[in-house]
Amino acid sequence: MTRIALKQRIREIWQKLKHVDARPDPIATGFSIGIFASFLPLNPSPLIVATVVVWLLKRNVITAVAGAVASILYVPLLPFIWLAEYRLGKLILSVRHALALNQARLWDVLQKSWDVYAAMLVGSIIIATPVTLLTYLAVKRLAERWARQRKELQHSE
């Protein structure tokens, strides 16, 4: 995707988000679920996971997609995040096959064994939970402020 096409796509998503007609809670919940899903070692399907979960919970799908897409911002950090998730999960679960640093690619992890992947999954849930809670609080606050401003604009017209 070219740089211009990416900017165009971001503008389109932003325009959709600006016209979302929902309460702050579904907006914040959707975005937070998208962020949570992006931490799970499920590449490239966090977007699918976030969309399905949000749809089942009857929250805002557009904001969930935006949250999952926001993970593009920390893509360069993914190897470090995955390693941290693995090490944290390894502290909790007993892992039979240790993962060497030179095998930190996700496909190698999946080939290694289920217990390594399980450790990554547990670690990702632990790491994603506080990030998700902070995201929820921040997005809800922004959505409430945005809703107040929208309401004031409608009353002044």
Beta strands, then each sheet from edge to edge (+ up, - down):
end
